[in-house]
Structures are given as structure tokens and as C-alpha cells.
Amino acid sequence: MATNASRPLEGRHILLGITGSIAAYKAAMLCRLLKREGAEVQVVMTALAKQFITPLTMATLSRRPILVEFFDPENGQWNSHVSLGEWADLMLIAPATANTLAKMTAGVADNLLLTTYLSARCPVMVAPAMDLDMYAHYTTQRNLKELREHGVGIIEPGSGELASGLEGKGRMAEPEEIVAQLKAHFSEKKKSLTGKHFVVTAGATIEPIDPVRFLSNHSSGKMGYAVAEELARRGARVTLVSGRTALPVPAGVERVDVLSAAEMYEATTQAFSEADGAVMAAAVADYTPQTVASEKLKKSDDDLSIALKRTQDIAATLGRNKAGKLLIGFAMETNDEEAHAEEKLTKKNFDFIVLNSLRDEGAGFRGDTNKVTLIDRNGKESLPLMSKHEVALHIVDKIETLL
């Protein structure tokens, strides 16, 4: 199907499944945004979803009758799950409750939405939505892992205030972020990096003090993982050198797990020797203890001093030996941000650097959003606050222009 490169959703058939979650109210805006992008949207709801948002609302926005039951009880018209699965270019379940995710994993087919999922020949994505304890429960995480392994795209939920009043991870991703991921999926740029090999570093390193304690930082790895995922989505071979993180491996990405800065140095320099470029998103320790105690250091009444030594500078080493390869860096700053980033750009021979500041609300470690400025030797591009997945799209777009 030919598509407009600037409007990758135009003419696409999107099957939007809505399940019984308070987040169902977001489906209205999601449907509106999909229509605005030119997509055809057919909504399938579970019976419980009708308690949270009315079929009339979704029918008005999608401009199609809403399907809930297997047949219309008034005239007996059959709603064929097989035909729905054949019609769709992509099935999106948003919100996807823990109950629905469990049924998808087990192959339960007790409503029209689930039978359509089991019949669908198209790609499937889910946007989970539930309370933080339900999301963190080992059964939910097991189900998400199994779905991901079978090719279902997982649109990670965000963190924030939940319907229960608790704070944590479980909020359905915002409609704008979901649409951005669908656009990336359908984009004609998706396979434009086929044949290229990139190394991405992500997460925090851990520098041991003794068998119990270590030095580290607050990096979650989310930004680096989003970049790795987007590079792989566009066809690149990606080697992800990752410090400790709770994030799942993105589809199509080869992950190399490391702990210390020394281990990351070895793994990254080795992978870079055979790569076309590298994105240095990891938060690597600049210093490590001179000696590591073989036994746990016992508390005493005296102060404790730990002598530190410099770690090997991974980015600088790659910059000295890049030989025409692309090298992208990151800078997390708290003051004189642009001056420090520009100095780092030159000193480490980056092609461009991604700057963010801990002074910007919504940017920095652990969160699902970021606010960055892309800086190269010809100028800068400041981006507004957006999801880290959207930031990754901009970073990879700039990589493509340099290639």
C-alpha cells in the first residue's frame, strides 16, 4: 500500500480495541488523533468498556458503528471476527487491562475483541493500563514478556497519579505518544537503515566498593533503550551495551549486559570496531574506587574516605578512533548547559550531542519524558517536552540526515 511519507497513517485500517479500564476515556482522543492523521478506525469494545465510555461517543468520533457483541440481537447480523482481522492493517488495544492481557496470553476467546485478536493476521500493539501493583505483579510482567516474545508491540505505560490515588507506573501512555509509535511503525523510513550497524550504550554503571556496596547514579536506561528500539525499527542491526536496568530488551536488538565502567569500555570498543556508528546514552561513572574490599567494610565511629581513580573515557576513545563513523553523545547538565555541551562535542569528536538539563521539569533520569537540545557544529535545535520515544525519533532522524 503506497502511503504519504509525511502522513504514514493515511488510509491505514486501524482496529481499536477498548477494554474495561478508567483509561478508556483516553480512547476518545486517541480515535480523534488517528482520524486526523487520515486513518480509518473501527472500534471493538468489551462489554465492561461501555461502563467507562459510551459506544455513541466512539461511533461519533470514528464515524463507524461500534462492535461489542458477536451479533446484533435486533436483526441477527453477524460481526465476523475473521473479517475484522483481515480488514485491519494494525490492531491496537488501548487501554489493555491486566485481565485482557492474561486472556490474550492464554488464548481465551470469550468476547468479540479477543476472538478478533486470535484471528488477526496484522501486527498487534497493546497499551497497558492498570494500578501500579497490578502492573508490577509477576503474572502481568510474565504475560507482557510472553506477548512481546510472540511479536505483540507493548506501548509502555507511564508513571504518575493513578485512579486509586497512588503514584506509580501503570498509566496508559498518552494518545499523542501512542499515535507517534503507530506512525513510526508505518513510516516508510522504517527500514531505511537496513545494512547499518549501530552500538548504543544505556543505563548506569556500577562501581563496587566492597561485596555489598557500590557507586552508581539514577539513570534508568529509558532514553538509550528508546533510541536502540527506533534504530532497530528502521532496519539497523543494533548492539545495546546496557548497564543494570529493569527494562526489557527491545525487539530486534542484541543486548550485551555489563556492570562496571571497565566492562562497558571493553564491550563498547569491541562492538564499535565493526559498527557504522554509536550513540552514547549511558551514564558511565567518571571515577571508580582504587581498591575494592574483599570483605564488607564495617561501620566504625570514624569517618570513611574512599580513594577514587579515573575510569577510561569510552566516548573519547571512540572519538579518537572513529575513522569516519558516526558518534553521538549525551550531556546531562545542571548549569551552563550549552557551554558544557559544546565543549564536550568538540573534545570527544561527536557528530552531534543531545543536551538535557535537570533544571527542566519533566526532563532527566527515570521519567518517561525528556526535553532536549540537539547541538552540532552548525547550530542547535531545541525540542519541546515530549516522550522519550518521540525524542528517539528526532535523534534517529538526525542520524539519517548525517548518513
N, C-alpha and C positions, 0 to 999 in steps of 0.2 A: 504493500500500500504506500503510494507516494504521499509524503507529508511536507508541509512548510517547515523548514528548519527552524524558523523563529517561533513557530506555533506547533510543537510536536504533538499536542493533544487534539489538534483539529481533525475532526472526522473519526476519531477513535471511539470505539464502543466500550464504555466503562460500566461494568456491573457493580453497583454499590450495595453491599450488604450491610444492614444496620441491625445490631443486636441490643439486648436489654440492658443498657448502661445509661447512667445520668449524662454521660458524654455524648449521647445521641443528639443532643441539641446542636452539637458542632457539625453534624451531618448536613444541616441546612446550609450553612455557609460553605461547606465542602462541595456540596452539589452546585451551589451558585458559582463558585470559582471554576469548577470543571466545565460548566456550561459556558462561562465567559471565555474559557480557553478554546472553545469550539468542539468539546467532546459531546457525544451522545451518552446520556446517563439513564440506565434502567435500575430502579431501586427495588431490592428484595429485602423485606423486613421480617424479623421473627415476631411472633405474637406478643411477646413481652416488650419488644421495642416500641409498640404502639402506645404503651403506658408512658413513654418518655417524650415522644414526638409523634404528631398525628400523620397518618397517611395523606391527608389533604394538603398539609404543608409540603411534604416531599413531592406529591404529584404536581402541585403548582410550580415548584422550582424545577423539577426535571422535565415537566411537560409530557409525562407519560403516566399511565395507570400504575399504581403501586401493587406489587405482588407480595402476598403473605401466605396464602394457603395453596394447596395443590390444585384446587379447582374453585371456581366461582359457585357458591352454593345456590345462587339465584338462577343461573342458566346452565350450570354444569360445564362451563368452558374450562378446559384443562390447561393449566400453566406448566408447560413442559420444561423440566429442569435440563433435559438434554438440549433442547433448542436454545435455552438461555446460555448454556455453556458454549455452544457453537457460535452464538452471536457475538460474544464478548471478545474484545482484544485483551482485556485485563479484568480480573475480578479483585475488587478491593473491599475488605470487610473492616468497616470503621464506624463505630467502635467495635472491637472484638473483645468480648468478655472472657474471663477465665473458663467459664462453662463451655462456651463455643470453641475455644482453643483446645480444650480437652476432648470434646467430641470430634473435632477435625482430626486430632491425632489418633483417636480410637476408631475412626471410620463410622461413627454413629450418623444415621441419616433419618432423624425424626422430625425434620421440618424442611420447607422448600429451600431455605438458604443452604443447609448442609448437603442436601441431595444435589443441588446445583454445584457446590464446591467439588463434590466427588465426581461430577460429570464434566467439569470444566477442563478443556484442553489448553486454555490460555494460561499465562502467568497469573499467579495469585499473590496478593500482598495483604497483610493484616496490620492494623493499628491498635495494639492492645490498650485497654482502659480498665483500671480496677484500683482498689485500695492498695497501699504500699505493701501490706503483709501478704495479701493475695498474690501480688506480682512477685514478691521475693520468695514465696513458698517454693520448696524444691520441686513440687509436682508441676507448677506453672513453668518454672525455668526448664524442667525436663521436656515439657511439651513444646515450648518455644524452640529449644535446641533440636528436637526431632523434626519439627516443621521446617526449620531452617535447613537442616540436612537434606530434606526432600524438596528443596527448591522454593519454598514459600518465603517471600520477602517480608522481613519484620521491620516495621517502621517504629523505631524505639520510642517508648513513651517518655514524656518529660517529667521533671520534678517540680513540686510546688504544693500549694494547698489543695487538698483532696476533698471530696464530698463529705467524708467522715469528719472533717475538721483537722485531720492530721496533716503533717507536712512530709513529703517524700516522693519517691518515684512511682508513677502509675497513671499520671495524667495523659490522656490521649494527645498525641502530637497535634499541634495547631494545624488547621486546614491549609494554611499557606505552605507549611513545611511538607505536608503530605502531597500537595499538588506539585511542589518543586521536585519531589522524589519521583512522581509519576512522569513529569516532563523529562527528567534525566533518564528514566528508563526507556522512553520512546525516542529520545533525541537521536538524530542522525549522526551526532558526534559520538554516539555510544561506543563504537568500535574504531574510532579514528586513531587510537594509539596501539592498534594491533601490531605486533612485532617489536614494540618498545619494552624495555625492562627498567623498572624504577625500584630504588630502595627507599623505604620510608621508615624513619625511626619514630617511636611513640612511647609515651608513658614515662614514668620516673625510674631512675636508677636507685639502687640500694647499696650503701657503703657500710659494711659491717664494722662494728666497734668490738663486739665480743659475740659469743654464740647466741645472745639474746637480743642485743640492741643494735640499731643501725641508724645512719643518717640518710634522710631522703627529703622529698618535697611533696606538694599537694597535687601534682599532675595526675589526671585520670586517664590520659591517653585518648580522650574522645576526639580531639582535633586531628591527631595523626591518623587515627583509625578511619575517620571520615574521608580524609584525603586518599588513604590506601583503597578504600572502598570505591571511590569515584574513579581513580586511575584504573582499577580492575574492571569497573563497569564499562569503561571506554576501550577495553580490549588489551590493556597493558599487562605484562607479567609483573607482579608486584611481590617483592620480598619485604615483609614487615618485620623489622627488628624491634621487639617490644620488651619494655620493662614490665614490672609486675602490674597487672590490671585485671579487673573483673569482666572486661569486655569480651564478647565472642569474636571469633575470627571472621572477618568479612568474607563473603562468598568469593571464591576465585583467588584468594590471597594466600601466599605461603608465609607463615609466621615462624620466626626464629625467636625463642624466648631467652632472655638474658636477665641478669640481676644487676651486676655492678657496671660502673662506667668502663672498666677494663674489658669486661665481656662484651659490652656494646661496641667498643672500639674494634675489637677483633672481628666480630660478626659483620659490622657495617663496612669496614675497609675491605674485607674479603668479598662481600657481595657487590660492592661498588666497582670492583675491578672488572666485572663482567656486565655492568649495567650502563644504561644511557643517561642516567641522572639519579639524583637523590633529593628527598625532601626531609629536612632535619627538624622534625617536630617534637622530638623527645626532650624532656627536661633532664639533662645529664648533669651529674654532680661535678662541680669545678674542683672540689677537694675531697680527699679520702684519708682516713686515718693512716698514719705512718706505719703503725703496727696494729695487728688485730689480736686481742687477748684470746688465748685458747680456752680460758675458763671465764665464767660470768664475773664481771667486776663487782665487788661487794661495796655496799654503801658504807661510808665512814663519816666521821664528824668534820672531816676536812673537805675543802673544795677539790674538784677534779678537773684537771686540764688534759685535753687530748690534742696531741700534735697532729697537724694535718699536712698533707703534701698535695701538690697539683696533680690532677688527672691528665691523661693525654687528651688534647683537644681534637675531637673527631672531625668537626666541621673544618677546622683549619687544615688538618691533614688532607682531607678530600679536596679542599680548595687549592692546595699546592700541587695536587696531582690529578686535577680533573681533566686536563687534556681535551678540552672542547666539550666535555659532558656538562649537562645542566646541574646546577646546585642551588637549592632553595633553602633559605634559613628562616628561623623564627626568632623573634625578640620579645620577651616579656619584660616590661619596664614599669617603674613606679615614678620616675622623674626624668625630665629632659629626654622624653621618649624618642623623638625623631632624631635628635643628635646622636644618641647612643646607637640607634638602629642603623643610621647611615655610616657610622664608624665601623660597626660590625659588618655591614655589607661590603665595605672596601677591604677591611682587614682579613676577612675569611673568604674573599673572592666569590661571593654569592652572585648569582644572576639576578635574583630579587629576594627581598626579605619581607616576611609577614610580621607586622608590628601590632601588638596589643598592649593595653595598659591596665593595670589593676585598679586604676582610678576611674575607669569607665564602668558604670553599673551594667551588670549582665555579661561582662567580659571576664576572661581569665580561666582559672582552674575549676574543674569539676562540673560546671554548669553545662547546659545544653545549647547555650547561645554564645556568640562572640561578636566583638566589634573590632575590626582590624583595618590597617592601612597597608597596602601593597606598595613597596618602595623599590625602585630600581635606579639605575644611573641617569635615567632620563626624566624622572619625576616620581610622583606618587598618586595613588588612587585610594581615597578614603571610602570605606563601605559603612553603611548603617548597621545597627544591631540586627543580627539575623541568626538563624540556627547554624550550628557548626556544619551541618550537611550543606547548607547554602553557601557558606564560606568556602567549603571544599570545592564546590562547583566553580567559583570565581578563581580559586588558586589553580585548578586544573585547566580552566580556560586560558589563563595566562601562560601556563606551561606549553599549551598547544601553540600559542602565538609565537613563542620562542623557538619551537621546533620547526 
